[in-house]
Amino acid sequence: MSTHEQDRQRYIEMAGDMLEEHGLPHMAGRVLGALQICVPLEMTMTELAKRLRASKGSISTATRLLLRLELVEKVSVPGQRAHAYRMRPNVFSEMFAQRTEHLSRHHRLGELGLGILREESIEMKQRVVEMQAFFDFVSEELPRLIERWRERRPLLLKRRLAGD
């Protein structure tokens, strides 16, 4: 196996490990890793199974999860019967931009927690208050962060593509 191929396999495994650390199945991370570095931009189920040396069943389970999480999309490839999969454009910034419902759920959870602890001392409420304060901060900062990303994205991409 060439060094290039070894690097490709290492990247795929590292992606699997990283997503697994975030609570997703290792195979979903491997599929996402493979789709990040594939040429052309998409791969069929058969290509993914071959690249990852995995069953089509495990690839199918992983791609369904990644589709549901909106990390990948299914596309038609001209001249091929089988659908292919590719990473969604701007997936990382879009993923964070769409987290407002998630943030609202944390706020509601905090309110419920404080209601349960209403008769307790501030020390007992500290954990819930900490969560609320953190998500207040994230709710305030996230729109500005996304806007700054959109403004700076072209320059940052240009810089990365130039090898700086």
C-alpha positions in Angstrom: 0.0 0.0 0.0 1.4 3.4 -1.0 2.1 6.2 1.5 -0.7 8.2 -0.1 -3.1 5.3 0.4 -2.0 4.8 4.0 -2.6 8.5 4.7 -6.0 8.2 3.1 -6.9 5.2 5.4 -5.5 7.0 8.5 -7.6 10.1 7.7 -10.7 7.9 7.4 -10.0 6.1 10.7 -9.3 9.4 12.5 -12.6 10.8 11.2 -14.3 7.7 12.5 -12.6 8.1 15.9 -13.5 11.8 16.1 -17.2 11.3 15.4 -17.3 8.4 17.8 -16.0 10.7 20.5 -19.1 12.9 19.7 -21.4 9.9 20.2 -21.9 8.9 16.6 -21.1 5.4 15.3 -17.5 4.9 14.2 -18.7 3.8 10.7 -20.7 7.0 10.2 -17.4 8.9 10.9 -15.5 6.7 8.5 -18.1 7.3 5.8 -18.0 11.1 6.4 -14.2 11.0 6.3 -14.2 9.1 3.0 -16.6 11.6 1.6 -14.4 14.5 2.7 -11.4 13.3 0.7 -12.9 11.5 -2.3 -12.3 12.5 -5.9 -14.7 13.1 -7.5 -16.9 14.7 -4.8 -19.3 11.8 -4.4 -19.3 8.0 -3.9 -21.9 5.3 -4.4 -22.7 2.8 -1.7 -20.6 0.2 -3.6 -17.6 2.5 -3.8 -17.9 3.4 -0.1 -18.2 -0.3 0.8 -15.1 -1.1 -1.2 -13.1 1.9 0.1 -14.0 1.2 3.7 -13.9 -2.6 3.4 -17.3 -2.8 5.0 -20.6 -4.4 4.2 -23.2 -2.5 2.2 -25.5 -2.9 5.2 -23.2 -1.1 7.6 -22.7 1.6 4.9 -26.4 1.9 4.4 -27.0 2.4 8.1 -24.3 5.0 8.3 -25.4 7.0 5.3 -29.0 7.0 6.6 -27.8 8.5 9.8 -25.7 11.1 8.1 -28.6 12.0 5.8 -30.9 12.4 8.8 -28.2 14.6 10.5 -28.0 16.6 7.2 -24.2 16.1 7.0 -24.4 14.4 3.6 -26.8 14.4 0.7 -27.9 11.8 -1.8 -27.3 12.8 -5.5 -27.9 11.3 -8.9 -24.9 10.8 -11.0 -25.4 11.1 -14.8 -25.0 7.7 -16.5 -25.3 5.7 -13.3 -28.3 3.9 -11.8 -27.1 4.0 -8.3 -27.3 7.1 -6.2 -24.2 8.6 -4.7 -23.5 10.5 -1.5 -21.5 13.6 -0.9 -20.9 16.0 1.9 -23.3 18.9 1.9 -21.7 22.3 1.0 -20.9 24.5 4.0 -22.0 21.7 6.2 -20.1 22.8 9.3 -21.2 26.4 9.4 -24.7 25.4 8.5 -24.8 22.8 11.2 -24.0 25.5 13.8 -26.3 28.1 12.3 -29.3 25.8 12.6 -28.7 25.0 16.3 -31.2 27.6 17.6 -33.9 24.9 18.4 -31.2 22.9 20.3 -30.3 26.0 22.3 -34.0 26.6 23.1 -34.3 23.1 24.4 -31.4 23.6 26.7 -33.1 26.8 28.0 -36.4 24.9 28.6 -34.5 22.1 30.4 -32.8 24.7 32.6 -36.1 26.3 33.6 -37.5 22.8 34.5 -34.4 22.0 36.5 -34.6 25.3 38.4 -38.3 24.6 39.1 -37.4 21.2 40.5 -34.7 22.9 42.7 -36.7 26.0 43.6 -36.6 25.2 47.4 -32.9 24.3 47.3 -29.9 26.5 48.1 -28.0 28.3 45.4 -25.2 25.8 45.7 -27.7 23.1 44.7 -28.9 25.2 41.7 -25.4 26.1 40.5 -25.1 23.2 38.0 -28.3 24.2 36.3 -27.6 27.9 36.4 -24.1 27.2 34.9 -25.8 25.4 32.0 -28.2 28.2 31.5 -25.5 30.8 31.6 -23.4 28.9 29.1 -26.3 28.5 26.6 -27.2 32.2 27.1 -23.7 33.0 26.1 -23.8 30.7 23.1 -27.2 32.0 22.0 -25.9 35.6 22.1 -22.6 34.8 20.4 -23.6 32.3 17.7 -25.3 34.7 15.3 -22.2 37.0 15.4 -19.9 34.0 15.0 -21.8 32.8 12.0 -21.9 36.3 10.4 -18.1 36.7 11.0 -17.5 33.3 9.4 -19.6 34.3 6.4 -17.6 37.5 6.0 -14.2 36.0 6.5 -14.9 32.7 4.8 -13.6 33.7 1.3 -10.3 35.1 2.7 -9.8 32.1 5.0 -10.5 29.6 2.3 -8.2 31.5 -0.1 -5.4 31.5 2.5 -5.8 27.8 3.2 -5.9 27.0 -0.5 -2.7 29.0 -1.1 -1.0 27.0 1.6 -0.6 29.7 4.2 
